[in-house]
Amino acid sequence: MDASLSSLLKEIQARDARDTQRSVAPLKPADDAITLDTTRLSIPEVVDRLTELLAQRGLVSGV
């Protein structure tokens, strides 16, 4: 398989644009969705942040 990072990125961006702009069932976050940028977080940090967010919404007990 021959692929480059830049071509894969372009394909993913094109797919995402198509999916979010289609007229039937466009891909979009739910109204009550939580967006969490995990770019600079470790796995334990992600788990901690998710636990905090769920606790704030009353979906889990604070740990």
The first five atom37 places (N, CA, C, CB, O) and aatype in JSON, in Angstrom:
{
  "aatype": [12, 3, 0, 15, 10, 15, 15, 10, 10, 11, 6, 9, 5, 0, 1, 3, 0, 1, 3, 16, 5, 1, 15, 19, 0, 14, 10, 11, 14, 0, 3, 3, 0, 9, 16, 10, 3, 16, 16, 1, 10, 15, 9, 14, 6, 19, 19, 3, 1, 10, 16, 6, 10, 10, 0, 5, 1, 7, 10, 19, 15, 7, 19],
  "atom_mask": [
    [1, 1, 1, 1, 1],
    [1, 1, 1, 1, 1],
    [1, 1, 1, 1, 1],
    [1, 1, 1, 1, 1],
    [1, 1, 1, 1, 1],
    [1, 1, 1, 1, 1],
    [1, 1, 1, 1, 1],
    [1, 1, 1, 1, 1],
    [1, 1, 1, 1, 1],
    [1, 1, 1, 1, 1],
    [1, 1, 1, 1, 1],
    [1, 1, 1, 1, 1],
    [1, 1, 1, 1, 1],
    [1, 1, 1, 1, 1],
    [1, 1, 1, 1, 1],
    [1, 1, 1, 1, 1],
    [1, 1, 1, 1, 1],
    [1, 1, 1, 1, 1],
    [1, 1, 1, 1, 1],
    [1, 1, 1, 1, 1],
    [1, 1, 1, 1, 1],
    [1, 1, 1, 1, 1],
    [1, 1, 1, 1, 1],
    [1, 1, 1, 1, 1],
    [1, 1, 1, 1, 1],
    [1, 1, 1, 1, 1],
    [1, 1, 1, 1, 1],
    [1, 1, 1, 1, 1],
    [1, 1, 1, 1, 1],
    [1, 1, 1, 1, 1],
    [1, 1, 1, 1, 1],
    [1, 1, 1, 1, 1],
    [1, 1, 1, 1, 1],
    [1, 1, 1, 1, 1],
    [1, 1, 1, 1, 1],
    [1, 1, 1, 1, 1],
    [1, 1, 1, 1, 1],
    [1, 1, 1, 1, 1],
    [1, 1, 1, 1, 1],
    [1, 1, 1, 1, 1],
    [1, 1, 1, 1, 1],
    [1, 1, 1, 1, 1],
    [1, 1, 1, 1, 1],
    [1, 1, 1, 1, 1],
    [1, 1, 1, 1, 1],
    [1, 1, 1, 1, 1],
    [1, 1, 1, 1, 1],
    [1, 1, 1, 1, 1],
    [1, 1, 1, 1, 1],
    [1, 1, 1, 1, 1],
    [1, 1, 1, 1, 1],
    [1, 1, 1, 1, 1],
    [1, 1, 1, 1, 1],
    [1, 1, 1, 1, 1],
    [1, 1, 1, 1, 1],
    [1, 1, 1, 1, 1],
    [1, 1, 1, 1, 1],
    [1, 1, 1, 0, 1],
    [1, 1, 1, 1, 1],
    [1, 1, 1, 1, 1],
    [1, 1, 1, 1, 1],
    [1, 1, 1, 0, 1],
    [1, 1, 1, 1, 1]
  ],
  "atom_positions": [
    [[0.84, -1.17, 0.0], [0.0, 0.0, 0.0], [0.89, 1.24, 0.0], [-0.96, -0.01, 1.22], [1.79, 1.38, 0.83]],
    [[0.63, 2.11, -0.93], [1.43, 3.33, -1.05], [0.56, 4.53, -0.68], [2.0, 3.47, -2.5], [-0.42, 4.82, -1.37]],
    [[0.91, 5.22, 0.38], [0.14, 6.38, 0.83], [1.07, 7.37, 1.49], [-1.0, 5.95, 1.8], [2.07, 7.02, 2.11]],
    [[0.69, 8.63, 1.35], [1.45, 9.66, 2.04], [0.54, 10.34, 3.05], [2.04, 10.7, 1.02], [-0.68, 10.38, 2.89]],
    [[1.14, 10.87, 4.08], [0.37, 11.53, 5.13], [-0.45, 12.69, 4.57], [1.3, 12.03, 6.24], [-1.61, 12.86, 4.94]],
    [[0.14, 13.47, 3.68], [-0.58, 14.63, 3.15], [-1.77, 14.2, 2.3], [0.37, 15.51, 2.31], [-2.83, 14.83, 2.36]],
    [[-1.63, 13.14, 1.51], [-2.77, 12.7, 0.69], [-3.86, 12.08, 1.57], [-2.31, 11.68, -0.37], [-5.04, 12.27, 1.29]],
    [[-3.48, 11.35, 2.61], [-4.47, 10.8, 3.53], [-5.23, 11.92, 4.24], [-3.79, 9.89, 4.55], [-6.45, 11.84, 4.39]],
    [[-4.52, 12.95, 4.66], [-5.15, 14.07, 5.34], [-6.16, 14.75, 4.41], [-4.1, 15.09, 5.81], [-7.27, 15.07, 4.84]],
    [[-5.8, 14.95, 3.16], [-6.71, 15.57, 2.19], [-7.95, 14.71, 1.98], [-6.0, 15.8, 0.84], [-9.06, 15.23, 1.9]],
    [[-7.78, 13.4, 1.9], [-8.91, 12.49, 1.73], [-9.84, 12.53, 2.94], [-8.41, 11.06, 1.49], [-11.06, 12.54, 2.78]],
    [[-9.27, 12.56, 4.12], [-10.08, 12.6, 5.34], [-10.84, 13.93, 5.42], [-9.19, 12.42, 6.6], [-12.02, 13.94, 5.77]],
    [[-10.18, 15.03, 5.09], [-10.84, 16.33, 5.12], [-11.97, 16.4, 4.1], [-9.82, 17.45, 4.85], [-13.03, 16.96, 4.38]],
    [[-11.76, 15.84, 2.92], [-12.8, 15.82, 1.89], [-13.99, 14.97, 2.35], [-12.23, 15.28, 0.56], [-15.14, 15.35, 2.16]],
    [[-13.7, 13.82, 2.94], [-14.77, 12.94, 3.45], [-15.57, 13.65, 4.54], [-14.18, 11.63, 4.0], [-16.8, 13.6, 4.54]],
    [[-14.86, 14.3, 5.48], [-15.55, 15.01, 6.56], [-16.42, 16.14, 6.03], [-14.53, 15.55, 7.56], [-17.53, 16.36, 6.52]],
    [[-15.92, 16.86, 5.02], [-16.7, 17.94, 4.42], [-17.97, 17.38, 3.78], [-15.86, 18.71, 3.37], [-19.05, 17.94, 3.95]],
    [[-17.84, 16.28, 3.04], [-19.02, 15.66, 2.42], [-20.02, 15.21, 3.48], [-18.59, 14.45, 1.54], [-21.22, 15.44, 3.35]],
    [[-19.52, 14.56, 4.52], [-20.4, 14.01, 5.55], [-21.14, 15.09, 6.33], [-19.6, 13.16, 6.5], [-22.3, 14.9, 6.7]],
    [[-20.49, 16.22, 6.59], [-21.14, 17.27, 7.38], [-22.07, 18.14, 6.53], [-20.08, 18.15, 8.04], [-22.93, 18.83, 7.08]],
    [[-21.91, 18.13, 5.21], [-22.71, 18.99, 4.35], [-23.8, 18.27, 3.57], [-21.82, 19.69, 3.4], [-24.53, 18.89, 2.8]],
    [[-23.92, 16.95, 3.77], [-24.96, 16.22, 3.02], [-26.34, 16.63, 3.52], [-24.77, 14.68, 3.16], [-26.5, 17.02, 4.68]],
    [[-27.33, 16.55, 2.63], [-28.67, 17.01, 2.99], [-29.41, 16.0, 3.86], [-29.48, 17.28, 1.73], [-30.25, 16.4, 4.67]],
    [[-29.14, 14.73, 3.71], [-29.79, 13.7, 4.52], [-28.84, 13.23, 5.61], [-30.25, 12.51, 3.64], [-27.73, 12.77, 5.33]],
    [[-29.27, 13.36, 6.84], [-28.51, 12.9, 8.0], [-27.07, 13.41, 8.02], [-28.52, 11.41, 8.05], [-26.13, 12.61, 8.05]],
    [[-26.9, 14.73, 7.99], [-25.51, 15.25, 8.04], [-24.82, 14.87, 9.34], [-25.5, 16.78, 7.88], [-25.45, 14.82, 10.4]],
    [[-23.56, 14.61, 9.25], [-22.76, 14.25, 10.41], [-22.49, 15.51, 11.23], [-21.42, 13.57, 9.99], [-21.81, 16.43, 10.78]],
    [[-23.04, 15.54, 12.45], [-22.83, 16.69, 13.33], [-22.97, 16.22, 14.77], [-23.84, 17.83, 13.01], [-23.63, 15.22, 15.04]],
    [[-22.36, 16.94, 15.69], [-22.46, 16.57, 17.1], [-23.89, 16.75, 17.6], [-21.48, 17.41, 17.96], [-24.62, 17.61, 17.12]],
    [[-24.28, 15.93, 18.56], [-25.59, 16.1, 19.2], [-25.62, 17.44, 19.92], [-25.88, 14.93, 20.18], [-24.58, 17.99, 20.28]],
    [[-26.83, 17.96, 20.14], [-26.96, 19.26, 20.81], [-26.31, 19.28, 22.19], [-28.43, 19.63, 20.94], [-25.81, 20.31, 22.62]],
    [[-26.32, 18.14, 22.87], [-25.75, 18.09, 24.22], [-24.36, 17.42, 24.24], [-26.68, 17.34, 25.14], [-23.9, 16.99, 25.3]],
    [[-23.71, 17.36, 23.08], [-22.4, 16.71, 23.0], [-21.33, 17.51, 23.74], [-22.0, 16.54, 21.54], [-21.4, 18.73, 23.84]],
    [[-20.37, 16.8, 24.24], [-19.2, 17.41, 24.88], [-18.02, 17.2, 23.94], [-18.93, 16.79, 26.32], [-17.74, 16.08, 23.53]],
    [[-17.33, 18.27, 23.61], [-16.14, 18.17, 22.79], [-14.92, 18.29, 23.69], [-16.13, 19.25, 21.67], [-14.8, 19.25, 24.46]],
    [[-14.03, 17.33, 23.59], [-12.84, 17.32, 24.43], [-11.61, 17.17, 23.54], [-12.9, 16.19, 25.5], [-11.42, 16.12, 22.91]],
    [[-10.79, 18.19, 23.48], [-9.55, 18.13, 22.7], [-8.51, 17.38, 23.53], [-9.04, 19.57, 22.32], [-8.05, 17.86, 24.56]],
    [[-8.15, 16.2, 23.06], [-7.22, 15.35, 23.78], [-5.8, 15.43, 23.22], [-7.7, 13.91, 23.75], [-4.93, 14.64, 23.6]],
    [[-5.57, 16.38, 22.34], [-4.29, 16.47, 21.65], [-3.09, 16.42, 22.58], [-4.24, 17.73, 20.84], [-2.13, 15.69, 22.32]],
    [[-3.13, 17.19, 23.64], [-1.97, 17.29, 24.53], [-2.18, 16.59, 25.87], [-1.64, 18.73, 24.77], [-1.46, 16.86, 26.83]],
    [[-3.17, 15.7, 25.93], [-3.47, 15.01, 27.19], [-3.0, 13.57, 27.15], [-4.96, 15.07, 27.48], [-3.03, 12.91, 26.11]],
    [[-2.57, 13.08, 28.29], [-2.23, 11.66, 28.42], [-3.54, 10.88, 28.6], [-1.25, 11.41, 29.64], [-4.59, 11.48, 28.83]],
    [[-3.48, 9.58, 28.5], [-4.68, 8.77, 28.69], [-5.27, 8.98, 30.09], [-4.37, 7.28, 28.47], [-6.47, 9.18, 30.21]],
    [[-4.45, 8.95, 31.16], [-5.03, 9.21, 32.49], [-5.68, 10.6, 32.6], [-3.94, 9.07, 33.56], [-6.69, 10.76, 33.27]],
    [[-5.09, 11.6, 31.95], [-5.68, 12.95, 31.97], [-7.03, 12.97, 31.25], [-4.72, 13.96, 31.32], [-7.96, 13.64, 31.69]],
    [[-7.13, 12.24, 30.15], [-8.4, 12.15, 29.42], [-9.45, 11.5, 30.31], [-8.23, 11.36, 28.1], [-10.58, 11.99, 30.41]],
    [[-9.1, 10.4, 30.95], [-10.03, 9.7, 31.83], [-10.47, 10.62, 32.97], [-9.38, 8.41, 32.4], [-11.66, 10.68, 33.29]],
    [[-9.54, 11.34, 33.58], [-9.87, 12.26, 34.66], [-10.83, 13.35, 34.18], [-8.59, 12.9, 35.24], [-11.81, 13.67, 34.85]],
    [[-10.53, 13.92, 33.03], [-11.37, 15.01, 32.5], [-12.77, 14.5, 32.17], [-10.73, 15.64, 31.23], [-13.76, 15.18, 32.46]],
    [[-12.86, 13.32, 31.56], [-14.17, 12.74, 31.24], [-14.97, 12.45, 32.51], [-14.01, 11.46, 30.43], [-16.17, 12.69, 32.56]],
    [[-14.29, 11.94, 33.53], [-14.95, 11.67, 34.8], [-15.5, 12.95, 35.4], [-13.97, 10.99, 35.78], [-16.61, 12.97, 35.92]],
    [[-14.71, 14.03, 35.33], [-15.16, 15.34, 35.83], [-16.4, 15.82, 35.08], [-14.03, 16.38, 35.72], [-17.37, 16.26, 35.68]],
    [[-16.34, 15.73, 33.75], [-17.46, 16.2, 32.93], [-18.72, 15.39, 33.2], [-17.09, 16.13, 31.45], [-19.81, 15.95, 33.29]],
    [[-18.59, 14.08, 33.32], [-19.75, 13.23, 33.6], [-20.31, 13.52, 34.98], [-19.37, 11.76, 33.48], [-21.53, 13.53, 35.16]],
    [[-19.44, 13.76, 35.96], [-19.89, 14.09, 37.31], [-20.64, 15.42, 37.31], [-18.68, 14.15, 38.28], [-21.65, 15.56, 38.0]],
    [[-20.15, 16.39, 36.54], [-20.83, 17.69, 36.45], [-22.25, 17.55, 35.9], [-20.02, 18.65, 35.56], [-23.15, 18.31, 36.26]],
    [[-22.45, 16.57, 35.03], [-23.76, 16.33, 34.45], [-24.59, 15.35, 35.27], [-23.61, 15.81, 33.03], [-25.72, 15.02, 34.9]],
    [[-24.04, 14.9, 36.39], [-24.77, 13.99, 37.26], [-24.89, 12.58, 36.71], [0.0, 0.0, 0.0], [-25.78, 11.83, 37.09]],
    [[-23.99, 12.22, 35.81], [-24.06, 10.91, 35.18], [-23.21, 9.86, 35.9], [-23.61, 11.02, 33.73], [-23.41, 8.67, 35.7]],
    [[-22.26, 10.3, 36.73], [-21.47, 9.4, 37.56], [-21.21, 10.11, 38.88], [-20.14, 8.99, 36.86], [-21.26, 11.34, 38.96]],
    [[-20.92, 9.34, 39.88], [-20.53, 9.93, 41.17], [-19.1, 10.42, 41.07], [-20.67, 8.9, 42.33], [-18.29, 9.81, 40.38]],
    [[-18.77, 11.51, 41.72], [-17.41, 12.01, 41.74], [-16.48, 10.95, 42.29], [0.0, 0.0, 0.0], [-16.82, 10.28, 43.27]],
    [[-15.34, 10.78, 41.68], [-14.39, 9.74, 42.1], [-13.26, 10.36, 42.88], [-13.84, 8.97, 40.9], [-12.36, 9.65, 43.32]]
  ]
}
